[in-house]
């Protein structure tokens, strides 16, 4: 974190402390972590992974009908694709439970991709017309760069080589897009299923056992959810805000943003912010804050409101951002609010609730 931002954050803490009485409140009683975990999974996690499964299923169906020549379906592909991308944006930082398995997030979205691996490998498949890639199960065993939503974006948003048409190249590209969508939905459905059942991740996190290799106490999954919140905000900063700030300093280069080809970068960031806010609200860690810390949740709620309003507009319209002092100020303020929320949750609110987050989750200061 640079010196200016550090001074601003320090001022937030000073102002917050100055706004309360000098009396020190009692520490809050620790919540029931089993109840917290059940609440987060049932009211927050499951609806979002259900939405991911539903939207990817709809996209796969639409592409199936598109490849069969249904013009009405073809007109709906980009909308259904956007719905799936935004559903993914709401869960991508939940690297807990089934999504903690190595390689799964990359199969949904191979990002960051600074060297353009996805575009090159998808183009190579289309050029060779690799028939094995048309089988969703076979595709799922290939490179993560040719799977998922980022790979599908390369095919769907290419005016020179559309997926519709009567020639063999277009038919192959449509079949490849269909396989990508089907494989992505199969992964989303698999993850949703793994949350459920007597041996599923929900049961393991709500009722942990001493011999469980991952969760031996209810505090551990609760801490994982808090880490996910902190990490999610950091991902927005690293993948969307930081590249935009860098772009303002190098006008000759365009920033690499997730889903920029489809024009969904700003909406994707907004989905992440909204989901992070929903996770924070559902965890409700600040419910019993002591009186001398009461300003913290108020500041966090205000900061989330500012992020919801300002983050998408700060990212939108990349060409208009060049040499724009007002846009630079907006981006710095978005970064400031992200950092403030992360630090208050990680260093104050979560520990007061009895959760150990760990220093690494606050790296990148």
Residue, then its C-alpha position, 0 to 999 in steps of 0.5 A: x500500500x502506498x504512503x498516501x493511501x496509508x495516511x487516508x486509512x489511518x485518518x479513517x480510524x482516527x475519525x472513527x475513534x473520535x466520533x465515539x465516547x471515550x468509554x470502552x465497550x465490552x467485547x462481543x460474545x462469540x457467535x455460534x459458528x455452526x449456526x453462522x455456517x448453516x446460515x451462510x450456506x443456506x441463504x448465501x452460498x446455495x442460491x448463488x451456486x444454484x444460479x450458476x448451474x441454472x444460467x450455465x444450463x440455459x446457455x448450453x441449451x441455447x447454444x444447442x438450439x443455435x447450432x441446430x439452426x434456431x435463429x431465435x435461440x441465436x439471438x439470445x446467446x449473448x444475453x444468456x452468456x452474460x447471465x452466466x458470467x454474472x452468476x460466476x462473478x458472484x461466486x468466483x471468490x468462494x474458494x471454499x468447499x467444492x470450488x477449493x479443488x485445484x483447477x476448478x476455478x480456472x476451468x470456469x474462467x482462465x484468468x488472469x491470462x496476461x499472455x493471451x493463452x486462451x485466445x491462442x489455444x481456442x484459435x488453434x482448436x478452431x483451425x485444426x477442427x479437433x473433433x475430440x474437443x466437440x465432446x464435453x467430457x473430452x474437452x473437460x480433460x484438455x487445457x483449462x484455457x480452452x474451457x469455461x466462460x473465458x474460452x467461450x467469450x473468444x468464440x462468441x465475440x468474433x465478428x470475423x469468424x461467427x459461430x453461425x453459418x453454413x460453412x464447415x468452419x462455422x459449424x465447427x466453431x458452433x459445436x465447440x462453443x456448445x461443448x464448452x457451454x455443456x462442459x461448464x454446466x456439468x462442472x457447475x452442476x457437479x459443484x452444486x451437488x457436492x454441497x449437498x447430501x449427508x457427506x456433502x460440504x454443507x454437512x462437513x462445515x455445519x457439523x465438523x468432526x475431529x477426524x475430518x481432514x479439512x474442518x475439525x471445528x465450526x470456527x474453521x469454515x467460518x474463518x474460510x468465509x471471512x477469508x473469501x470475503x477479503x480475498x474477493x475484494x482483493x480480486x476486484x482490486x487486482x483484476x479490475x481497479x489496478x489495471x485501470x489505474x495503470x492504464x491511466x499512467x500508460x495511455x498507449x496501452x489498454x488494460x486487460x480486464x476480465x470479460x472485456x471482449x464481451x463488454x461485461x467488465x463493469x457488470x462483472x465487477x458490480x456482481x462481485x461487489x454485490x456478492x461480497x456485500x451479501x456475504x458480509x451481511x449474511x455472516x453478520x459478524x458485527x452484530x455485537x460490536x462493542x460501543x467503541x467499535x460501533x463506527x466500523x460497521x457503519x463505515x463498512x456499510x457506507x463503503x459498500x454503498x460507494x463501491x456499488x455506485x462507483x466501481x462499475x462507472x470507474x471501470x466502464x468506458x476505457x477510452x474515455x479514462x485516458x488523461x482523465x483526472x476525475x476518473x483517476x480520483x474515482x479509481x483511487x477512491x474505489x481502491x481506498x474503500x476496498x482496502x478499508x473494508x478488507x482491513x476492518x473485517x480482517x483485523x478488527x471485526x473478524x477477530x472480535x467475533x473469534x475468527x483467526x484470519x491469518x496475515x496472508x489474507x491481508x497481503x497486498x497492502 
